[in-house]
């Protein structure tokens, strides 16, 4: 199967559905100008851009107001409530058929919106289409790029069993699917895993394209690096499906993900997490985490 999806012929502009780009912002002042520029550099002509500042404590809100003098986007602000609540806030104003939810410390590649919007046009059963990312460091230097040679198709059972997520930087959602899913649970401060499951649970297919659409920035403030918060939110995201046969496998995957960081940062918590995995769900990854925990020397504490 050809993976050159970026070369798909463009649809006539007047027939292209509106895409709402709803971008939450929290303390992203260092990267805002580059991120906003990449959004407005899309080769897809029919977009509206909505930015919601989620109670930033840096200069983000002032910078966004300044950027409005150059770029035509709607700007809203709220007290800090988390990214899920910020997205719900922005979605109240969105008029698009499709919804993109980029982070404002990343960079959207020019074909990002058009590629995925055309795919949703052609696949009405798909509620969310994702793609691949290029990792970069905090200064924008490329680290590595994801690769795949086929379109990945997910069902709800697949997603839950493997605790798979379509990350917000690559996801393009069908607005009707978001609406059917009830939008985001604002109490879950991590948004992409919960909404992936919610949409799939409503019977929509979830597809991932083998093309990079976003440059994803790795830096110390990434939410993905705050493993305690991530684990709590991820466990909350799968809680509605506790009766599903794949629930136990999903929980194990999530605990393994947290253990990757806990064995380095908090050995006591790592042992607790490891003991929380039922015997029947222990696997090769459990053994790998166990070995790393046993063999890793405790970090020496500094003397007072």
C-alpha positions as CSV (number, residue, x, y, z in Angstrom):
1,X,0.0,0.0,0.0
2,X,1.4,3.4,-0.9
3,X,2.1,5.7,2.0
4,X,2.5,8.9,0.0
5,X,-0.8,10.3,1.3
6,X,0.4,13.9,1.1
7,X,0.2,13.8,-2.7
8,X,-3.6,13.1,-2.7
9,X,-5.3,15.5,-5.1
10,X,-6.9,18.5,-3.4
11,X,-10.7,18.9,-3.4
12,X,-12.1,22.1,-4.9
13,X,-11.9,24.7,-2.1
14,X,-15.6,25.5,-2.2
15,X,-16.4,21.8,-1.3
16,X,-13.9,21.5,1.5
17,X,-15.6,21.3,4.9
18,X,-14.6,23.7,7.7
19,X,-12.0,22.5,10.1
20,X,-11.9,24.1,13.6
21,X,-8.5,24.2,15.1
22,X,-9.1,24.4,18.9
23,X,-5.8,24.9,20.7
24,X,-5.5,24.9,24.5
25,X,-2.7,27.0,25.9
26,X,-0.9,26.8,29.3
27,X,2.4,28.5,29.9
28,X,3.7,28.1,26.4
29,X,5.1,31.6,25.8
30,X,8.5,30.3,24.6
31,X,6.9,28.4,21.7
32,X,3.7,30.3,20.9
33,X,4.8,32.3,17.9
34,X,6.2,29.3,16.1
35,X,3.2,27.1,16.9
36,X,0.7,29.8,15.8
37,X,2.6,30.4,12.6
38,X,2.6,26.7,11.7
39,X,-1.2,26.6,12.2
40,X,-1.7,29.5,9.7
41,X,0.8,27.9,7.3
42,X,-1.6,25.0,6.6
43,X,-2.2,24.2,2.9
44,X,-5.9,23.6,3.7
45,X,-7.9,26.7,2.9
46,X,-11.0,26.4,5.1
47,X,-10.1,26.6,8.8
48,X,-11.1,28.6,11.8
49,X,-8.7,28.9,14.7
50,X,-9.8,29.1,18.4
51,X,-7.3,29.4,21.2
52,X,-8.2,29.0,24.9
53,X,-5.7,30.1,27.5
54,X,-6.1,27.9,30.6
55,X,-5.0,30.3,33.2
56,X,-1.4,30.7,32.2
57,X,0.9,32.2,34.8
58,X,3.5,33.3,32.3
59,X,3.2,35.9,29.5
60,X,1.2,33.6,27.2
61,X,-2.1,35.5,27.3
62,X,-0.4,38.8,26.5
63,X,1.6,37.2,23.7
64,X,-1.6,35.7,22.2
65,X,-3.3,39.1,22.2
66,X,-0.3,40.5,20.4
67,X,-0.3,37.7,17.9
68,X,-4.0,38.4,17.1
69,X,-2.7,41.6,15.4
70,X,-1.0,39.3,12.9
71,X,-3.2,36.2,12.8
72,X,-6.9,36.0,12.7
73,X,-8.0,33.7,15.5
74,X,-10.5,33.7,18.3
75,X,-9.1,34.0,21.8
76,X,-10.8,33.0,25.1
77,X,-9.4,32.6,28.6
78,X,-10.5,30.8,31.7
79,X,-9.1,30.1,35.2
80,X,-6.9,27.1,35.2
81,X,-9.1,24.0,35.0
82,X,-7.0,21.6,32.8
83,X,-6.8,20.9,29.1
84,X,-10.1,18.9,29.0
85,X,-12.1,21.9,30.3
86,X,-10.2,24.2,28.0
87,X,-11.1,22.2,25.0
88,X,-14.7,22.0,26.0
89,X,-14.6,25.8,26.3
90,X,-13.2,26.2,22.8
91,X,-15.6,23.7,21.3
92,X,-18.6,25.8,22.4
93,X,-17.5,28.2,19.7
94,X,-16.4,25.7,17.0
95,X,-18.4,25.5,13.8
96,X,-16.2,23.0,12.0
97,X,-17.2,19.6,10.6
98,X,-13.8,18.4,11.8
99,X,-11.8,19.4,14.9
100,X,-8.1,19.5,15.4
101,X,-6.7,20.0,18.9
102,X,-2.9,20.8,18.6
103,X,-0.7,21.7,21.5
104,X,0.9,25.2,21.3
105,X,4.4,23.9,22.0
106,X,4.4,21.7,18.8
107,X,4.6,22.5,15.1
108,X,2.0,21.4,12.6
109,X,3.5,20.4,9.2
110,X,1.8,22.3,6.3
111,X,-0.1,19.2,5.0
112,X,-1.3,18.2,8.5
113,X,-4.9,19.4,8.3
114,X,-5.6,18.8,4.6
115,X,-4.3,15.2,4.6
116,X,-6.4,14.2,7.6
117,X,-9.5,16.1,6.5
118,X,-9.5,14.5,3.1
119,X,-9.2,11.1,4.8
120,X,-12.2,11.7,6.9
121,X,-14.1,12.9,3.8
122,X,-13.4,9.5,2.2
123,X,-14.1,7.4,5.3
124,X,-17.4,8.3,7.0
125,X,-17.1,5.4,9.5
126,X,-14.0,6.9,11.0
127,X,-14.6,9.2,14.0
128,X,-10.9,10.1,14.6
129,X,-7.9,9.9,12.3
130,X,-4.4,10.1,13.7
131,X,-1.0,10.0,12.2
132,X,2.7,10.0,13.1
133,X,5.0,12.5,14.7
134,X,8.6,13.7,14.5
135,X,10.1,14.2,17.9
136,X,12.2,17.2,18.6
137,X,13.9,18.6,21.7
138,X,13.0,21.8,23.5
139,X,15.1,23.8,21.0
140,X,13.5,22.3,17.9
141,X,16.3,19.9,17.0
142,X,15.0,16.6,15.5
143,X,15.4,13.6,17.7
144,X,13.6,10.8,15.7
145,X,10.6,10.2,13.5
146,X,7.9,7.6,13.9
147,X,7.6,5.2,11.0
148,X,5.0,2.7,9.7
149,X,4.2,1.3,6.3
150,X,0.4,0.8,6.6
151,X,-2.8,2.4,7.9
152,X,-3.5,1.2,11.4
153,X,-7.2,0.5,12.1
154,X,-8.4,0.3,15.7
155,X,-11.6,-0.9,17.3
156,X,-12.7,-0.2,20.8
157,X,-11.6,-3.6,22.0
158,X,-8.1,-3.1,20.5
159,X,-7.7,0.3,22.0
160,X,-8.8,-0.7,25.5
161,X,-6.8,-3.9,25.6
162,X,-3.6,-2.2,24.6
163,X,-4.4,1.1,26.3
164,X,-3.7,2.8,22.9
165,X,-4.2,6.5,22.4
166,X,-4.4,8.8,19.4
167,X,-2.3,11.7,20.6
168,X,-3.9,15.2,20.4
169,X,-1.1,16.6,18.2
170,X,-2.0,14.1,15.4
171,X,-5.7,13.6,15.9
172,X,-8.4,15.0,13.7
173,X,-11.9,14.4,15.1
174,X,-15.3,14.3,13.4
175,X,-17.4,16.9,15.3
176,X,-20.4,14.5,15.3
177,X,-18.2,11.8,16.9
178,X,-17.1,14.3,19.7
179,X,-20.7,15.2,20.2
180,X,-21.8,11.6,20.4
181,X,-19.1,10.9,22.9
182,X,-20.3,13.8,25.1
183,X,-17.1,15.8,24.5
184,X,-14.4,15.7,27.2
185,X,-14.8,14.8,30.9
186,X,-13.4,18.0,32.5
187,X,-12.5,16.1,35.7
188,X,-9.9,14.1,33.7
189,X,-7.1,16.5,33.1
190,X,-5.5,14.3,30.4
191,X,-7.7,14.5,27.3
192,X,-6.5,12.4,24.4
193,X,-6.8,8.9,25.9
194,X,-10.3,9.4,27.3
195,X,-11.6,10.8,24.1
196,X,-10.1,8.1,22.0
197,X,-11.9,5.5,24.1
198,X,-15.2,7.5,24.2
199,X,-15.3,7.9,20.4
200,X,-14.4,4.2,19.7
201,X,-17.0,3.1,22.3
202,X,-19.7,4.8,20.3
203,X,-18.9,2.5,17.4
204,X,-16.6,4.7,15.3
205,X,-13.5,3.4,13.8
206,X,-10.2,5.0,14.7
207,X,-7.5,5.0,12.0
208,X,-3.8,6.1,12.1
209,X,-2.1,7.1,8.9
210,X,1.6,6.3,8.2
211,X,2.6,9.9,7.6
212,X,4.2,12.4,10.0
213,X,2.0,15.5,10.4
214,X,3.4,17.2,13.5
215,X,6.8,18.0,15.1
216,X,6.3,17.1,18.8
217,X,8.4,18.9,21.3
218,X,9.9,17.0,24.2
219,X,10.7,19.2,27.2
220,X,10.6,18.9,31.0
221,X,7.0,20.4,31.2
222,X,5.4,17.8,29.0
223,X,2.4,16.3,30.7
224,X,3.4,12.9,29.4
225,X,6.4,13.1,31.7
226,X,4.3,13.6,34.9
227,X,3.7,9.9,35.3
228,X,1.7,10.0,38.6
229,X,-0.8,12.5,37.1
230,X,-0.9,10.5,33.9
231,X,-1.6,7.2,35.7
232,X,-4.4,8.6,37.8
233,X,-6.1,10.2,34.7
234,X,-5.6,7.1,32.6
235,X,-7.1,4.8,35.3
236,X,-10.0,7.2,35.5
237,X,-10.4,7.0,31.7
238,X,-10.8,3.2,31.7
239,X,-12.9,3.0,34.8
240,X,-16.2,3.2,32.9
241,X,-15.2,0.0,31.1
242,X,-14.4,-2.0,34.2
243,X,-16.8,-4.8,33.2
244,X,-15.1,-5.2,29.8
245,X,-13.0,-8.4,29.4
246,X,-10.0,-6.2,28.3
247,X,-10.1,-4.0,31.4
248,X,-7.5,-6.0,33.3
249,X,-5.1,-6.0,30.4
250,X,-5.5,-2.2,29.9
251,X,-4.8,-1.5,33.6
252,X,-1.6,-3.6,33.4
253,X,-0.4,-1.6,30.4
254,X,-1.0,1.6,32.2
255,X,0.8,0.5,35.4
256,X,3.7,-0.7,33.2
257,X,3.9,2.7,31.6
258,X,4.0,4.4,35.1
259,X,6.6,1.9,36.3
260,X,9.0,2.9,33.6
261,X,9.4,6.2,35.4
262,X,8.7,5.1,39.0
263,X,11.7,2.7,39.0
264,X,13.9,5.7,38.5
265,X,12.2,8.3,40.6
266,X,10.5,6.4,43.5
267,X,11.4,2.8,44.3
268,X,8.9,2.5,47.1
269,X,6.1,3.5,44.7
270,X,7.5,1.3,42.0
271,X,7.2,-1.8,44.3
272,X,3.7,-0.8,45.2
273,X,2.7,-0.5,41.5
274,X,4.3,-3.8,40.7
275,X,2.5,-5.6,43.5
276,X,-0.8,-4.1,42.2
277,X,-0.7,-6.2,39.0
278,X,-2.6,-9.4,39.4
279,X,-0.6,-12.6,38.8
280,X,-2.6,-13.5,35.7
281,X,-1.7,-10.3,34.1
282,X,2.1,-10.5,34.7
283,X,4.0,-10.7,31.5
284,X,7.4,-10.0,29.9
285,X,7.1,-6.3,30.5
286,X,6.4,-6.9,34.2
287,X,9.6,-9.0,34.3
288,X,11.6,-6.2,32.6
289,X,10.3,-3.6,35.1
290,X,11.1,-6.0,38.0
291,X,14.7,-6.6,36.8
292,X,15.3,-2.9,36.4
293,X,13.9,-2.2,39.8
294,X,16.0,-4.9,41.4
295,X,19.2,-4.2,39.6
296,X,19.0,-0.4,39.7
297,X,21.0,1.0,42.6
298,X,19.1,3.5,44.9
299,X,20.2,7.1,44.3
300,X,22.4,8.3,47.1
301,X,20.9,10.9,49.3
302,X,22.8,14.1,49.8
303,X,23.9,14.7,53.4
304,X,22.3,17.6,55.1
